[in-house]
Amino acid sequence: MLPRLARFGSRPAFPSSLQTVRVASKYFFSSSAATQNVGIHAMDAYFPKTYVAQEDLEKHDGVSAGKYTIGLGQKGLAFCNDREDIYSVCMSAVANFMEKYNLSYKDIGRLEVATETILDHSKSIKTVLMQLFEESGNTDVEGVDTYNACYGGTAALFNSLAWVESSAWDGRYALVVTADIAEYAAGNARPTGGCAAVVMLVGKDAPLVVESNARASHFEHAYDFYKPNLMSPYPVVDGAYSNVCYLRALDLCYERYVAKLKAKGQDFNISKSDYILFHAPYNKLVQKSFSRLAYNDFLRLPASAQDPSLAQFSQLSREQSYESRDLDKAFAAVTKEDFAKKVVPGTTLPQNVGNSYSASLYAGLLSVISNKSDALAGSHMLLFSYGSGLASSMFSIKVQETPEAKEQLARIHKVSDLANRLQTRSKSTPEHFNEMMALRESLHHDNAFAPTGDISELNSGSYYLKNKDEKGRRFYARA
């Protein structure tokens, strides 16, 4: 159950704990009404109905068995036909979320959208989503789109948290929409694609409190993954360099996160977190990232306390450590049990739908709730967000222990229904998957077209593209 909101006639409901004064149909809140426990109240995910199994792609592509399923650590890849685009995916995600939680669009005061799937170089996805608000009459909704590769979802979340904590907050919820369609040209990178959207409701007195006492970031200029060709949906990727950028950002964020807590008198290592979540372009990198945190903890130990079997790795330079397969294997072995306990619960959705760019980290968060909702009370989660180019942050979530928080977590688990929804998807062939990739690529720069994709391939309740006219305007209907 979401917090009860006191209504003024047919007006939107607001937390009754706030001191309010109604003036000219606006609600002004006393600056003395402090915001507490700001975080995430509710979550859900949207992903396409169709997917291709990674083991089938291995056979179709003629690669060795296990290259995608073990080498990448992936199971499935969700994809769209030409009926779905980033606008329809976001509309489907938001409409379904609002209906499942029985929320009024009047209760939303901020809408932040995060994506790198750009179809217009001026008009934001947020403005397209305002169609959903029309019936409610609520047009007083702040926020626009945020993008920087896969980091946008975290920037959107931070913006929303800051709004709720600020003097500008009017008592309503913020809605964060993180969504991407990850597509790659035919070749080695194509199996790392995917599609999903995650919606989060942000407010005070939340069950998932985003801790404000420590947050660490690292930003730098890097060409590890970018999209310079505006006529193509595909990125330019330097895979090996991108992995190094990711791990270097992880190192620096973790060092700074630990240092900031130490300055507050708190010692931290990965044993202090119950669950650890990473941006997940593919699951093998997630495994490597957890090992990397253990390696960082190992380096902070005095020589006398270090495991003798790992001592050889304490002499490596940082650059050497990124290239050392022996280091990866050694720390994967010593962290195997903790990885299964702390990380695997957050891999369900990313492994089965593939990379969803800005939604990826939050697909992991929803996976943890789906898998462990009845055991999360009081737990601590460490999250690492990364976006190429590059932007990265490490932050944490503390799960409330109140009966209300437990009830909300149980509701997130029930509403998302991830296990059942993943199980009942439509498995497609690699041939059909590649046909859809070619079709979507051909339409990327077309000014006017009518989609030909099979509407039966869509989830019930999904929005879909009817046509794009000669002026580039897109029109939608709902399945």
N, C-alpha and C positions, 0 to 999 in steps of 0.2 A: 504494500500500500504506500502511495506517495503521501507526503505530509498533507493534512487537511488544510484547506485554504478558506478563509472567511470571505463570503461573497457579499457584495453590495448590490442587491437587485440582480440584474442580468450582467453585471460587470464581471471582469476576470477575477479569479480568486487569488488572494495573497496570504502569505504566512501571518497568522493571527498574532504572532509574537512581536511583529513590527508595529511601531507607532505610526499611524497614517493619518493624513489630513486630505480630504477630498476637495479639490479646488478646480473648477472648470474642467471636469471630467478627467483630471489627472490625479495621480497619487504621489504625494511627496512624503519622503520618509525621514524621520528624525535622524540626524547624524549620530545620535547617541545609541541608536539601535545597531549594535555591533553584529557583524556577520561571523558566524562560527561554523566550524566543520564544513567548509565549502568543498564540494566535490561532486561525484557522479551519483545521481539518484536512480537512473534507469538506463538500460542499453538494449540494443537489438542490432542484428545484422541483416543485410540483404545480399544475396548472391544469386547468379543465374541458375536456372533449372538444369541447363546442360553442362556436362563436363566430359573431359577425356581422361582416361586412366594413364598414369605415367608409364606403367609397364607396357601398355599398348603402344604408346609413343616410342618406347625403346625398340620394340619389334618393327614398327613402321619405319623408323629412322635408320634401322640397320646398325644400331650401336650395341655395345656389349650389354648383356643383362645386368641390371643394377646401376647403370650409369646415371639414370635419373632417380630411381627409387632409393638407392643407397648413396650414390655419389652426391646427389643433390638432397637426398632425404625427403623427397616429395611423394605424395600418393595420387593426387588428382589436380586437374587444372580446369577451373570454371571459365567458360567463355560465352560470348554473346553472338547472336546473329545480327543482321543489319536493322532489326526492329528495336534494339536497345542501344542507347548511347549514354554518355555520362549524365545528361539531363534526366532521362527516363529512369536510370538507376537511382539517382538521388531522389526523384519524386516518389518512386516505389518505396524506397527506404523510409522516407519521412512519413508518407501517408500510412504505411503499414504500422510504423512505430506509434503514431498518434492514435490510431484505432485500437491497437492492442492494449495500450495503457489507458485508453478512455480519457485522453487529454483534450482540452480545448485549445484551439490555435490562439485564443485570447490570452492564454497563460504563458505565451512565449514573448519575451521582450528583446531577445537577441538571437540571431541565427548566424552562425559561423560555418562556412563551407570550406573544406580543405580538399584540394585535388591538384594533380599535375596533368590531368586529361583535359586539355584546353581545346574548346571548339570555337571560341570567339575571343578575339584579342581585346575586347572592350567590355562586353556585357557579362556580368557575373552569373554563375549558376544560382547564387542566392536569389537574384531577381526572378529567375525562372521559377524557383520554388515558391515565390510569393503568390503564384496562382492558387496554391493550396490554401492560402490564408484568406482568399477573397470572400468566401461565404461568411466567415467570422467577422469580417469588417475590420480586422486588425492589420493596419499597415504601419503601426508604430513599432517597428522591429529593426533594431540596429544590426550592424555587421555586414560584411561582404566576403568575398573569397580570399583565401590565403594559399599561396603555393611556393614551395621550394622542394621539388622532387618528393621524396617520401616523408619529409619533415612537417609538411603543412598541417597534418592532423594534430600534432603536438602544439604548434603555434596557435591553432584555432582553440584548442583546449585551454592553453595558458591565457589567451585573450579573454575567454569566457569566464575563467576563474577570477581574473583581475577585475572584470566588470562587476561580478557579484560582490567582490570585496571592496569595491570603490564607492565613492559618494554619488556616482552617477546611477547606481543600481536602483531600479524602481520596484523591486520586490518580486518580479516575475522570473521565470526560469530562462536560462540560456539553452539553446539547442545546438549541438556540435554535430556536423555531418562530415564524415571523412570517407571519401570514395575515389576509386580509380579503376580504370580498365587497363591492365598492363599487357601490352602487345609488343611482340618482337618480330623482326624479319625472320624468314626461314633460315634455320641454322642452329648453332649450338645454344644460343640464348633463348630460343622460342619456348622450350620447356619451363623457363622461369617466369612465364606470364601468369595471368590470373585475373580475377575480378571479384570485388566485394565492396560493400559500403557498411560502415558502422555508424550508428546514431547514438549520441549520449545526451542525457538531460542533466544539466548542471545547476546547482543551487546550494543553499545553506542547509545545515543539518542533514548531510548526505551520509549514506552507509559506507561509501567509498571516498574517504577524505584524502584529497591530494595535499600532502604535507608541504608546508611553506617554510619549514626551518632549514631545509637544504635542497638546493637545486644547482646543478653544475652543467655548463655548456661548453662547446667548442665549435667555432666557426672558422672556416678558411676558404680561400679560393682554390678550387681544384676542378679539372676536367676529367672526372672519373666516369660520369654518366650525365648526358645532357641531350637536348633535343633542338639542334640548330636548324633543322629542315622543317619549316612551317607547313610544307606541303605533304608531310608524311607523319603518321602517328608513331613511327619507330624512333627509338633513341640511338645515340652513338654511345657505345659502351667499351670501356677499357676494363675488362673483367678483373685481371690480376691487380691492377692499380686500384680499382674500386674496393677490392677486399682489404688492401693495405690501408686505404683511407678510412674504411669502416673500423678496422681494428685499432688504428691510431686514435681515432676519435673516441672509441670505447675506452682505451687506456687513459686518455686525458680527462674525459668526463668522470671516470671512476676515481682517479687520483684527486680531482678537485672536489668531488662529492665527499670522499673520505676526509679530506683536509678541512672542509667546511664544518663537518660534524665534529672533528677533533677540536677545532677552535671553540666549539660550544661545549667541550668536555665530554664528548661521546666517542667511544671507539667503535669502529665499524669494520666488518668483513662480511663475506657472503653467508656465513653461518647465521648472521643476524636477520636475514630475510627468509621468509617462508616460501615465497615464490619470486622468481626472477624472469622478467619478460624482455624480449628483444625485438627490434624491427627484424622481420623475417622475409628477406627476399627468397631464401630457400633454407630448409631446416638444417642442412649441414653447417651453414654459417652460424646458426643459432647454437649448435653444439660447440663449435669452435669458440664462440663468444663466451660461453659459460666457462670453458677451460681457461680462457684468457683472464677472466676475473680471478680465478683460482691462482693463476700464475702471478697476477699482480699482488694478491695477498701473500703469496710465497716470498716475493721479493722484499716485502716489508719486514719479514721475520729476521731476527739476528741469525748469523751463520750457524750458531750452535743449536738453533731450534729448527733448522731446515731439514727436511727429509733427505738423508744421504743419497737416496736413489735419484733425487732431482737436483742435487747440488751442481751438476754440470751446466744447468741452464741459468744459474745465477750470474754467470760470467758473460752471457750473450749481450750484445748491444740491442737496443730496441729494434733497429732495422733488421738485424740478424734473426731476431726472434720471430719476426713476421714470416720468414722464409723457412723456418725450421719445422719439418714434418715430425721429427723426433719429439720436439717439444709438444706439438699437438697431440701425438699419441700418448705420451707420458701423462699429460695432465687430463686427457680424456679418460684414461684408465683410473686415475686416482679420484676422479670426480663422478664416475659412472653412477654410483648410487644416489648422490645428491642431485645429479642431472635428472634422473628419473623422478625424483620427489619434487624438486623445485621448479623445473623447467618444462618437462613433458606435459603437464596439465594445461599449459598455455600454447601448445602446438597444434591442437586439433583442427581448428579452422584454417590457419595458414598452410598446413600440410595438405588439406583436402580441397581448397579452392585456389591455391597458388598465391603468388605475390599480389597484394592489393595496394602496394605503394603506401599512400598516406593513411590507409585504413589498417595496415598490417599489424602494427603494434597493438591496436585496440581490438583487432580480431583475436589476438592472443589473450588480452584481458578478458574478453567475453568468453573465451574458451575455458579459462581458469574458473570463472563463475559457473559455467555450465557443468564442469567436471567436479567442482569442489564446493558448491554453494552451501552445503550443510556443514562445512568444516572451516569456513573462512573467518568466523568471528574472532577479532583480535589479531588477525594475521598482518604481516608486513610484506608489501610487494615492492620490489625494485624494478624500475622500468628504464630501458635505454631506447631512445629514438634517434634515428639517423636518416638524413636525406642528402643525396649526392650534391656536390657543388661547392662547399658542403656545409651542412648544418646538423648539429647533434646536441642532445641534452640527456641528462640522467636525473630522474626524480623518483619520488616514492609515494605510495598509497598506503594508508592505514585503514583497516576495516573496522568499523564500529562494532561494539559487542552488545548493543541494545536489542531488545526484542523487536523493535521497529526495523532496525537494520537487517536482522536475520530474515524478517518477513519480506523486505524489499529484495534481498538477494535471492530468496526462494522464488520470488515473482520474476526476476530477470531470467533465472534458469527456466522457469515454466514458459514464459513468453518467447524466449529465443528458440527453445525446442531444437537445439542444434543437432543432436544425435539423430532424431527422426527426420529432420529436413535434409541432412546430408545423405541419409540412407535412401530417401525417396526421390532423389534427383534422377535425371535421365542420362544414362551413360551413352556417349556418342563415340563415333569412330574417329581415328586420326585423320582419315580422308575428309570427313565432313568438317572437322576442326580446321584443317588447312584451307578448305574451300571458303569457310567463313572469314578466315584471316585475309585471304586474297580479296574477297568481296568488300570487306570493311576498308581495306587499304585503298581500293579503287574508288570508293565513295567519299574518302576523307576530304578531298578537295573539290568535289562536285557541288555546284551551286544549287541545283534542283534535282530531286529524284524521289521516287516512291519506293520504299522498301519492299522486298519480295520475300523476306524470311517468314518461316512458318510460325504463326502466332501460337500454335499449340506447344511450341518449345518454351513458352514463357510461363513463369509462375502465375498462378491465379492471383489477381489483385495487382499485377504489375502494370506500370505505365509502359506504353510502347510508342514508337515514332510512326505516325501516319504518313507524313510527307514533309519534305523540305522544299519550299517554293523558290521561285527564280530570284527572290530577294534574300535568300539564305535564311528565312524564318522557318522554324520547326514547329510542327503541330502534333499533339499527342492525344491518345485515348487510353482507356484503362481496360485491361483484359478481365 
